[in-house]
Amino acid sequence: MVGIRNTARRRPAHRAAAASHSPPSPRPGCWRRHPASGNSPRRPVSPHRRGRPRRGNAASHAKRLPRTIADAARLPFKTASYDVVVMAFVLFHVPQPETALREVHRVLRAGGSVGLTTWGQDAGARALEIWNQELDRHGAPPDGPLIAQHDLMNTPGKLRAMLQRAGFHRAQVDVMPWSHRPTLRHFIEQHRTLGVTGRRLALLKPAAQGDFLRHVRLRLEKARVHDLVDRGKVLIATALTP
C-alpha cells in the first residue's frame, strides 16, 4: 500500500516547475562539463535535475523512502492526511478487506483517490498442476495458511460494491486480460524460488530437492508449450472520497 501527499503548494518555485510539462531554462551558472567532451564547451544542466538520483542509484534511493509496517485495518496515519492511496494486489490478502478500505477512506482527504488492482478469474497453467503433483509425490509439506480472499472481489460487480460499502463513490472497475508465457527454464526458476511452490520445495532436504527437480523437468519437457502459459484477468479499480 502506497500513500501519496500532494505537496505542490508547499514546493519551492524550482520544484514546482520541475513538475510541469515544460522544464524551466537553466539559471545562469548552472553548467557542468560533459564527461566525454574533454575541453569542449560545457552543456547546461536544468536546475530541476540537480540533486536527483542518478539512474544507477534508483534502487538505493528507493530504499531511503519512508516505510511503515502496520495493520491495514488500523492505519497509523492521521485522518485526511493523504491525496492518493495505491493498493496493488494486496486487498485480497487482508483478513478484513472492507475494514481496510474504510481505513483508506479515513486517511484520504476530501476528493482523494484510491487505486487498486486485484485478480479476476484465473485459469492458471496446466504446468503448475504437474509441479504440485510432483511436490506431493516427493513429500513436500503443505504451505502454511495464506489469506487469499479472491472470491470476495474477483468480479467488477463485487469490487465496485465493496468500494461503495466502504464509503467511496464514482467507483470504476476495468478488466484487463493478462497472460504470462515463460520459457521452460523461466517457469522452473520462478516456481523453484518464489511463492507457495518455492516455500514448499525449500522444506525438502537437498537430496530430495534435486530428485524433485529432475523428475519435474522430465515431465514438463513432455508437456505442450501452451501448458506453461498462465492466463487470467486483472481488475483495475479507482474511486473517490466525497
PAZAPA-4460 file (N, C-alpha, C; in steps of 0.05 Angstrom, whole numbers, plus 32768, in hexadecimal, padded with zeros to 4 digits):
% residues 242
    n_x    n_y    n_z   ca_x   ca_y   ca_z    c_x    c_y    c_z   seq   type   mol
   8011   7FE8   8000   8000   8000   8000   8012   8019   8000     1      M     A
   800C   802B   7FEF   801B   8044   7FEC   8009   805C   7FEF     2      V     A
   8011   806E   8001   8003   8087   8004   8012   809E   7FF8     3      G     A
   8004   80B1   7FEB   8011   80C8   7FDE   8004   80E2   7FE7     4      I     A
   8015   80F4   7FF0   800C   810F   7FF7   8012   8122   7FE0     5      R     A
   8000   8134   7FDB   8004   8149   7FC7   8010   8161   7FD5     6      N     A
   802A   8165   7FD1   8038   817B   7FDE   803F   8191   7FCB     7      T     A
   8032   8193   7FB4   8039   81A7   7FA0   8037   81C3   7FAB     8      A     A
   8024   81C8   7FBC   8020   81E4   7FC5   8036   81EC   7FD9     9      R     A
   8045   81D8   7FE3   805A   81DE   7FF6   8076   81DB   7FEA    10      R     A
   8077   81D6   7FD0   8091   81D3   7FC3   809D   81EE   7FBD    11      R     A
   80B8   81EF   7FBE   80C6   8207   7FB4   80C0   820B   7F97    12      P     A
   80C5   8223   7F8C   80BD   8229   7F71   80CA   8215   7F5D    13      A     A
   80E4   820E   7F60   80F1   81FD   7F4D   80E7   81E0   7F4F    14      H     A
   80DD   81D8   7F67   80D2   81BE   7F6A   80B7   81BC   7F5C    15      R     A
   80A7   81D1   7F5F   808D   81D1   7F51   8091   81D1   7F33    16      A     A
   80A4   81DF   7F29   80A9   81E0   7F0D   80B2   81C5   7F03    17      A     A
   80C0   81B6   7F13   80C9   819B   7F0B   80B2   8189   7F06    18      A     A
   809B   818D   7F12   8084   817C   7F0F   8073   8184   7EF7    19      A     A
   8079   819B   7EEA   806A   81A4   7ED3   8073   8195   7EBA    20      S     A
   8064   8198   7EA4   806A   818B   7E8B   8082   8197   7E7E    21      H     A
   8087   81B1   7E82   809D   81BF   7E75   80B2   81C6   7E8A    22      S     A
   80C9   81B9   7E8B   80DD   81BF   7E9F   80E8   81DB   7E9B    23      P     A
   80F0   81E9   7EB1   80F9   8204   7EAE   8115   8205   7EA1    24      P     A
   811C   821C   7E97   8136   821F   7E8B   814B   8220   7EA1    25      S     A
   8163   8217   7E9B   8178   8217   7EB0   817E   8234   7EB9    26      P     A
   8183   8236   7ED3   818A   8250   7EDF   81A7   8256   7ED9    27      R     A
   81AF   826F   7ED8   81CC   8275   7ED4   81DD   8267   7EE8    28      P     A
   81F3   825B   7EDE   8205   824D   7EF0   8200   8230   7EF4    29      G     A
   81E8   8226   7EE9   81E2   820A   7EEB   81EE   81FB   7ED4    30      C     A
   8207   81F6   7ED4   8215   81E8   7EBF   8227   81D3   7ECB    31      W     A
   822C   81BE   7EBA   8240   81AB   7EC3   824E   819F   7EAA    32      R     A
   8265   8194   7EAD   8274   818A   7E96   826A   816E   7E90    33      R     A
   8265   8169   7E76   825D   814E   7E6D   8275   813C   7E70    34      H     A
   8272   8124   7E7C   8289   8113   7E81   8298   810A   7E68    35      P     A
   828A   8109   7E51   8298   8100   7E39   82A0   8117   7E27    36      A     A
   829D   8130   7E31   82A1   8147   7E1F   82BD   8152   7E20    37      S     A
   82CE   8149   7E32   82E9   8154   7E34   82E8   8171   7E3A    38      G     A
   82F4   8181   7E29   82F4   819E   7E2D   82DE   81AC   7E1E    39      N     A
   82CA   819D   7E14   82B4   81A9   7E06   82A3   81B9   7E19    40      S     A
   8292   81CC   7E0E   8282   81DC   7E20   8270   81CC   7E32    41      P     A
   826B   81D6   7E49   825A   81C8   7E5C   823D   81CA   7E53    42      R     A
   822D   81B5   7E59   8211   81B5   7E52   8200   81BE   7E6A    43      R     A
   81EA   81CB   7E65   81D9   81D4   7E7B   81CB   81BD   7E89    44      P     A
   81C7   81C0   7EA2   81B9   81AC   7EB2   81A1   81BA   7EBF    45      V     A
   8189   81B0   7EB9   8171   81BD   7EC3   8171   81BB   7EE2    46      S     A
   816B   81D0   7EF0   816C   81CF   7F0D   815A   81BB   7F1A    47      P     A
   8144   81B4   7F0C   8131   81A1   7F19   813C   8185   7F19    48      H     A
   8153   8180   7F0B   8160   8166   7F0B   8175   8164   7F21    49      R     A
   817E   817B   7F2B   8193   817A   7F3F   8189   816D   7F59    50      R     A
   8199   815A   7F63   8190   814C   7F7C   8180   8134   7F76    51      G     A
   8177   8130   7F5D   8168   8118   7F57   817B   8100   7F55    52      R     A
   8173   80E9   7F60   8186   80D2   7F60   818B   80C9   7F43    53      P     A
   81A4   80C0   7F3F   81AB   80B5   7F25   819B   809B   7F21    54      R     A
   8199   8093   7F07   8189   807B   7F01   8195   8063   7F0F    55      R     A
   81AF   8061   7F10   81BB   804A   7F1C   81B6   8048   7F3A    56      G     A
   81AE   805E   7F46   81A9   805F   7F63   818B   805E   7F6A    57      N     A
   817A   8057   7F56   815D   8057   7F5B   8156   8043   7F71    58      A     A
   8163   802C   7F72   815C   8018   7F86   8164   8022   7FA2    59      A     A
   817B   802E   7FA4   8184   8038   7FBE   8172   8050   7FC7    60      S     A
   8169   8060   7FB4   8157   8076   7FBA   813D   806B   7FC5    61      H     A
   8132   8056   7FB8   8119   804A   7FC1   811B   8040   7FDD    62      A     A
   8132   8035   7FE5   8136   802A   8000   8134   8040   8015    63      K     A
   8139   8059   800D   8138   806F   8021   811C   807B   8024    64      R     A
   8109   8072   8014   80EE   807C   8016   80E2   8072   8031    65      L     A
   80D2   8083   803E   80C7   807A   8058   80B3   8063   8054    66      P     A
   80B4   8050   8066   80A2   8039   8066   8097   8035   8081    67      R     A
   807E   802B   8082   8071   8025   809B   8064   800A   8099    68      T     A
   806A   7FF9   80AD   805D   7FDF   80AF   8046   7FE1   80C2    69      I     A
   802E   7FDC   80B9   8016   7FE1   80CA   8000   7FCD   80C2    70      A     A
   7FEC   7FCC   80D4   7FD4   7FBD   80CF   7FC2   7FCD   80BC    71      D     A
   7FBA   7FC1   80A5   7FAA   7FD0   8092   7F8F   7FD8   809D    72      A     A
   7F86   7FCA   80B2   7F6C   7FD1   80BE   7F6F   7FE7   80D2    73      A     A
   7F88   7FEF   80D9   7F8C   8005   80ED   7FA5   8015   80E4    74      R     A
   7FA1   8024   80CF   7FB8   8033   80C4   7FC1   8049   80D8    75      L     A
   7FDB   804B   80DC   7FE6   805F   80EF   7FEA   807A   80E4    76      P     A
   7FD6   8083   80D3   7FD9   809D   80C7   7FC1   80AF   80CF    77      F     A
   7FC5   80C9   80CE   7FB0   80DC   80D6   7F9A   80DB   80C1    78      K     A
   7F82   80E2   80CA   7F6B   80E4   80B9   7F70   80FA   80A4    79      T     A
   7F68   80F5   808B   7F6A   8109   8076   7F87   8112   8072    80      A     A
   7F9A   80FF   8071   7FB6   8107   806E   7FC3   8100   8054    81      S     A
   7FB4   80F2   8042   7FBF   80EA   8028   7FAC   80F2   8012    82      Y     A
   7FB7   80F5   7FFA   7FA8   80FC   7FE2   7FA2   80E3   7FD1    83      D     A
   7FB4   80D0   7FD1   7FB2   80B8   7FC1   7FBC   80A0   7FD1    84      V     A
   7FAE   808A   7FCF   7FB7   8070   7FDA   7FB6   805B   7FC4    85      V     A
   7FCC   804D   7FC1   7FCE   8038   7FAD   7FD1   801D   7FBA    86      V     A
   7FC0   800A   7FB3   7FC1   7FEF   7FBE   7FC4   7FDB   7FA7    87      M     A
   7FDC   7FD2   7FA2   7FE1   7FC1   7F8B   7FE2   7FA3   7F94    88      A     A
   7FCE   7F94   7F8D   7FCC   7F77   7F93   7FD1   7F72   7FB1    89      F     A
   7FC3   7F81   7FC1   7FC6   7F7D   7FDE   7FAC   7F79   7FED    90      V     A
   7F96   7F83   7FE2   7F7D   7F83   7FF1   7F73   7F67   7FF7    91      L     A
   7F77   7F54   7FE5   7F6D   7F38   7FEA   7F7E   7F2A   7FFF    92      F     A
   7F95   7F35   8007   7FA5   7F29   801C   7F9F   7F34   8037    93      H     A
   7F8C   7F47   8039   7F85   7F54   8052   7F6E   7F44   805F    94      V     A
   7F70   7F3E   8079   7F5B   7F2E   8086   7F3F   7F3B   8084    95      P     A
   7F3E   7F56   8087   7F25   7F64   8086   7F27   7F7A   8070    96      Q     A
   7F23   7F73   8057   7F28   7F86   8041   7F16   7F9F   8043    97      P     A
   7EFD   7F9C   804B   7EEB   7FB4   804C   7EF4   7FC7   8062    98      E     A
   7EFD   7FBC   8078   7F08   7FCC   808E   7F21   7FDB   8084    99      T     A
   7F31   7FCE   8075   7F49   7FDB   806A   7F42   7FF2   8057   100      A     A
   7F2D   7FEE   8047   7F25   8003   8035   7F19   801B   8044   101      L     A
   7F0B   8015   805A   7F01   802B   806A   7F18   803B   8077   102      R     A
   7F2D   802D   807E   7F45   803B   8089   7F52   804C   8073   103      E     A
   7F53   8042   805B   7F5E   8052   8045   7F4C   806A   8040   104      V     A
   7F32   8067   8041   7F1F   807D   803F   7F25   8092   8054   105      H     A
   7F2A   8089   806C   7F2F   809B   8083   7F47   80AD   807E   106      R     A
   7F5D   80A0   8075   7F76   80B0   8073   7F77   80C1   8059   107      V     A
   7F64   80BD   8047   7F64   80CD   802F   7F56   80E8   8034   108      L     A
   7F60   80FD   8028   7F52   8117   8029   7F39   8116   8018   109      R     A
   7F28   812A   801B   7F10   812D   800B   7F19   812F   7FEE   110      A     A
   7F0C   811F   7FDD   7F14   811F   7FC1   7F2C   810E   7FBB   111      G     A
   7F36   80FF   7FCF   7F4D   80EE   7FCB   7F46   80D5   7FBB   112      G     A
   7F5B   80C8   7FB1   7F57   80B1   7F9F   7F64   8098   7FAB   113      S     A
   7F57   8081   7FA6   7F63   8067   7FAB   7F65   8059   7F91   114      V     A
   7F7B   804C   7F8C   7F7F   803C   7F75   7F88   8020   7F7D   115      G     A
   7F7C   800C   7F73   7F84   7FF1   7F7B   7F81   7FDD   7F64   116      L     A
   7F91   7FC8   7F66   7F90   7FB2   7F54   7F8C   7F98   7F63   117      T     A
   7F7D   7F86   7F57   7F7A   7F6B   7F63   7F75   7F57   7F4D   118      T     A
   7F76   7F3E   7F53   7F72   7F2A   7F3F   7F55   7F24   7F3A   119      W     A
   7F4E   7F21   7F20   7F33   7F18   7F19   7F34   7EFA   7F16   120      G     A
   7F25   7EF0   7F02   7F25   7ED3   7EFD   7F40   7ECA   7EF3   121      Q     A
   7F4A   7EB4   7EFE   7F65   7EAB   7EF7   7F64   7E8E   7EEE   122      D     A
   7F6C   7E89   7ED5   7F6B   7E6E   7ECB   7F83   7E5D   7ED5   123      A     A
   7F99   7E6A   7EDA   7FB1   7E5C   7EE3   7FBF   7E4D   7ECD   124      G     A
   7FD6   7E42   7ED2   7FE6   7E34   7EBF   7FE5   7E16   7EC5   125      A     A
   7FE1   7E06   7EB0   7FE1   7DE9   7EB3   7FFC   7DDF   7EBF   126      R     A
   8012   7DEC   7EB8   802C   7DE4   7EC2   802E   7DE6   7EE1   127      A     A
   801F   7DF9   7EEC   801F   7DFC   7F09   8013   7DE4   7F17   128      L     A
   7FFF   7DD8   7F0A   7FF3   7DBF   7F15   8008   7DA9   7F16   129      E     A
   8018   7DA7   7F01   802E   7D93   7F00   8042   7D98   7F17   130      I     A
   8049   7DB1   7F1A   805C   7DB9   7F2F   8052   7DB1   7F4B   131      W     A
   8039   7DB7   7F50   802D   7DB1   7F6B   802A   7D93   7F6F   132      N     A
   8024   7D84   7F59   8023   7D67   7F5C   803D   7D5B   7F64   133      Q     A
   8053   7D66   7F58   806D   7D5C   7F5F   8076   7D64   7F7B   134      E     A
   806E   7D7C   7F84   8073   7D84   7F9F   8066   7D71   7FB3   135      L     A
   804D   7D6A   7FAD   803E   7D57   7FBF   804C   7D3C   7FBE   136      D     A
   8054   7D33   7FA6   8060   7D18   7FA4   807A   7D16   7FB2   137      R     A
   8089   7D2C   7FB4   80A3   7D2C   7FC2   80A0   7D33   7FDF   138      H     A
   8088   7D36   7FE9   8083   7D3A   8005   8088   7D56   8010   139      G     A
   8085   7D6A   7FFE   8089   7D86   8007   8071   7D8E   8019   140      A     A
   8077   7D98   8031   8061   7DA0   8044   8050   7DB6   8037   141      P     A
   8037   7DB7   803F   8026   7DCD   8035   8030   7DE8   8040   142      P     A
   802A   7DFD   8031   8032   7E18   803A   8020   7E21   8051   143      D     A
   802A   7E33   8061   801A   7E3E   8077   8001   7E4C   806D   144      G     A
   7FEE   7E52   807E   7FD6   7E60   8076   7FDC   7E7B   8069   145      P     A
   7FCF   7E80   8053   7FD3   7E99   8045   7FB7   7EA6   803F   146      L     A
   7FB4   7EBE   8048   7F9B   7ECC   8043   7F9A   7ED4   8025   147      I     A
   7F86   7ECA   8017   7F83   7ED1   7FFB   7F65   7ED1   7FF5   148      A     A
   7F58   7EE7   7FFA   7F3A   7EE8   7FF8   7F32   7EF3   7FDC   149      Q     A
   7F3B   7EE5   7FC8   7F35   7EED   7FAD   7F17   7EED   7FA7   150      H     A
   7F09   7EDA   7FB2   7EEC   7ED7   7FAC   7EDC   7EF0   7FB5   151      D     A
   7EE6   7F00   7FC7   7ED7   7F17   7FD0   7ED9   7F2F   7FBD   152      L     A
   7EEC   7F2E   7FAA   7EF1   7F45   7F99   7EFA   7F3E   7F7D   153      M     A
   7EF3   7F27   7F73   7EFE   7F1F   7F59   7EEC   7F25   7F41   154      N     A
   7ED8   7F36   7F45   7EC8   7F40   7F2E   7EC4   7F5E   7F32   155      T     A
   7EC0   7F6C   7F1C   7EBB   7F89   7F1E   7EA5   7F90   7F31   156      P     A
   7E8F   7F81   7F30   7E78   7F87   7F42   7E7F   7F84   7F5F   157      G     A
   7E8D   7F6F   7F66   7E95   7F6B   7F82   7EA8   7F81   7F8C   158      K     A
   7EBB   7F88   7F7B   7ECF   7F9C   7F84   7EC2   7FB8   7F86   159      L     A
   7EB1   7FBE   7F73   7EA4   7FD8   7F73   7E92   7FDB   7F8C   160      R     A
   7E83   7FC5   7F92   7E71   7FC6   7FA9   7E81   7FC8   7FC3   161      A     A
   7E98   7FBB   7FC5   7EA9   7FBD   7FDD   7EB3   7FDA   7FE1   162      M     A
   7EBB   7FE7   7FCB   7EC4   8002   7FCD   7EAE   8015   7FD6   163      L     A
   7E96   8010   7FCB   7E7F   8021   7FD2   7E77   801D   7FF0   164      Q     A
   7E78   8005   7FF9   7E71   8000   8015   7E86   800D   8028   165      R     A
   7E9E   8011   801F   7EB3   801D   802F   7EB1   803C   802E   166      A     A
   7E9E   8047   801F   7E99   8063   801E   7EA4   8072   8006   167      G     A
   7EB0   8063   7FF3   7EBA   8070   7FDB   7EA3   8074   7FC7   168      F     A
   7EA7   8087   7FB5   7E94   808B   7FA0   7EA3   808D   7F85   169      H     A
   7E94   808D   7F6F   7E9F   808E   7F54   7EB3   8078   7F50   170      R     A
   7EAC   8060   7F5A   7EBE   8049   7F57   7EBD   803F   7F3A   171      A     A
   7ED4   803C   7F2F   7ED6   8032   7F14   7EE9   8019   7F14   172      Q     A
   7EE0   8004   7F07   7EF0   7FEB   7F07   7EF3   7FE2   7EE9   173      V     A
   7F0B   7FDF   7EE1   7F11   7FD6   7EC6   7F1E   7FBA   7EC8   174      D     A
   7F1A   7FAA   7EB3   7F25   7F8F   7EB2   7F3A   7F8E   7E9C   175      V     A
   7F51   7F84   7EA3   7F67   7F82   7E90   7F70   7F65   7E8E   176      M     A
   7F6E   7F59   7E76   7F78   7F3D   7E72   7F96   7F3D   7E78   177      P     A
   7F9F   7F27   7E84   7FBB   7F24   7E8C   7FC5   7F09   7E85   178      W     A
   7FDD   7F07   7E7C   7FE9   7EED   7E77   8007   7EEE   7E7B   179      S     A
   8012   7ED8   7E83   802F   7ED6   7E87   8039   7EBD   7E78   180      H     A
   804C   7EC1   7E66   8056   7EAB   7E55   8073   7EA6   7E5A   181      R     A
   807A   7E98   7E6F   8096   7E94   7E76   80A2   7E7D   7E65   182      P     A
   80BC   7E7D   7E62   80CA   7E66   7E57   80CA   7E51   7E6D   183      T     A
   80D2   7E39   7E66   80D3   7E23   7E7A   80E8   7E2B   7E8F   184      L     A
   80FE   7E36   7E87   8113   7E3D   7E9B   8108   7E52   7EAE   185      R     A
   80FA   7E66   7EA4   80F0   7E7C   7EB5   80D9   7E71   7EC7   186      H     A
   80C9   7E5F   7EBD   80B3   7E53   7ECD   80BF   7E45   7EE5   187      F     A
   80D3   7E34   7EE0   80E0   7E25   7EF6   80ED   7E38   7F0A   188      I     A
   80FB   7E4C   7F00   8109   7E5E   7F12   80F5   7E6E   7F23   189      E     A
   80DF   7E76   7F17   80CB   7E85   7F26   80BF   7E74   7F3C   190      Q     A
   80B7   7E5C   7F36   80A9   7E4C   7F4A   80BC   7E3E   7F5D   191      H     A
   80D6   7E3E   7F56   80EA   7E33   7F68   80F1   7E47   7F7F   192      R     A
   80ED   7E61   7F79   80F6   7E75   7F8C   80E0   7E87   7F98   193      T     A
   80C9   7E88   7F8C   80B5   7E9B   7F94   809B   7E8E   7F9E   194      L     A
   808D   7E9C   7FAF   8071   7E95   7FB6   806E   7E7B   7FC5   195      G     A
   8056   7E70   7FC4   804F   7E58   7FD2   8060   7E41   7FC8   196      V     A
   8064   7E3F   7FAE   8073   7E28   7FA3   8090   7E29   7FAC   197      T     A
   809C   7E41   7FAD   80B7   7E43   7FB6   80BA   7E3D   7FD3   198      G     A
   80A7   7E46   7FE3   80A8   7E40   8000   80A6   7E22   8006   199      R     A
   8094   7E15   7FF7   8091   7DF8   7FFC   80AA   7DE9   7FF4   200      R     A
   80B6   7DF1   7FDD   80CE   7DE3   7FD4   80E5   7DE7   7FE8   201      L     A
   80E7   7DFF   7FF4   80FC   7E05   8007   80FA   7DF4   8020   202      A     A
   80E3   7DE8   8026   80DF   7DD7   803E   80EA   7DBB   803A   203      L     A
   80F0   7DB4   8021   80FB   7D9A   801B   8119   7D9A   8021   204      L     A
   8124   7D83   8027   8141   7D81   802A   814F   7D85   800F   205      K     A
   8168   7D8E   800F   8176   7D93   7FF6   8175   7D7C   7FE2   206      P     A
   8179   7D64   7FEB   8178   7D4D   7FD8   815C   7D4A   7FCC   207      A     A
   8148   7D4D   7FDC   812C   7D4B   7FD2   8126   7D62   7FBF   208      A     A
   8131   7D79   7FC5   812C   7D90   7FB2   8138   7D8A   7F97   209      Q     A
   8151   7D7F   7F96   815D   7D78   7F7D   814D   7D63   7F6E   210      G     A
   8144   7D4F   7F7C   8134   7D3A   7F70   811A   7D45   7F65   211      D     A
   810D   7D56   7F74   80F4   7D63   7F6B   80F9   7D73   7F51   212      F     A
   810E   7D83   7F50   8113   7D94   7F39   8119   7D83   7F20   213      L     A
   8127   7D6C   7F23   812B   7D5B   7F0C   8111   7D4F   7F01   214      R     A
   8101   7D46   7F13   80E8   7D39   7F0A   80D4   7D4E   7EFF   215      H     A
   80D2   7D65   7F0C   80BE   7D78   7F02   80C7   7D83   7EE6   216      V     A
   80E1   7D86   7EE2   80EB   7D8F   7EC8   80E5   7D7B   7EB2   217      R     A
   80E8   7D61   7EB8   80E2   7D4D   7EA5   80C5   7D4D   7E9D   218      L     A
   80B3   7D51   7EB0   8097   7D53   7EAA   8090   7D6C   7E9A   219      R     A
   809C   7D83   7EA2   8095   7D9C   7E95   80A0   7D9D   7E79   220      L     A
   80B6   7D8F   7E74   80C1   7D8F   7E59   80AF   7D80   7E45   221      E     A
   809E   7D6E   7E50   808B   7D60   7E3F   8070   7D6F   7E3C   222      K     A
   806D   7D84   7E4C   8054   7D94   7E4A   8053   7DA5   7E31   223      A     A
   803C   7DAE   7E2A   8039   7DBF   7E13   8041   7DDC   7E1B   224      R     A
   8048   7DEB   7E07   8052   7E07   7E0C   803D   7E17   7E1B   225      V     A
   8024   7E15   7E12   8010   7E26   7E1E   8008   7E1D   7E3A   226      H     A
   8012   7E05   7E43   800D   7DFD   7E5F   801C   7E0F   7E72   227      D     A
   8031   7E1D   7E69   8040   7E2F   7E7A   8033   7E4A   7E7D   228      L     A
   8020   7E50   7E6C   8014   7E6B   7E6C   8000   7E6E   7E82   229      V     A
   8003   7E84   7E91   7FF1   7E8B   7EA7   7FDF   7EA1   7E9D   230      D     A
   7FC5   7E9D   7E9D   7FB2   7EB0   7E93   7F9E   7EB8   7EA9   231      R     A
   7F96   7ED1   7EA8   7F82   7EDA   7EBC   7F79   7EF6   7EB5   232      G     A
   7F6D   7F03   7EC8   7F63   7F1F   7EC5   7F6C   7F2F   7EDD   233      K     A
   7F72   7F48   7ED8   7F79   7F5B   7EED   7F63   7F70   7EEF   234      V     A
   7F59   7F75   7F07   7F46   7F8A   7F0C   7F55   7FA3   7F15   235      L     A
   7F4F   7FB9   7F07   7F5C   7FD3   7F0D   7F46   7FE6   7F16   236      I     A
   7F47   7FEF   7F2F   7F31   7FFF   7F3A   7F3B   801A   7F44   237      A     A
   7F2B   802F   7F41   7F30   8049   7F4D   7F16   8053   7F59   238      T     A
   7F18   8063   7F6E   7F01   806E   7F7B   7F09   8087   7F8A   239      A     A
   7EF6   8098   7F91   7EFB   80B1   7F9D   7EED   80B3   7FB8   240      L     A
   7EF8   80C4   7FCA   7EEA   80CA   7FE3   7ED8   80E2   7FDD   241      T     A
   7EC1   80E4   7FEB   7EAF   80FB   7FE6   7EBC   8116   7FED   242      P     A
***
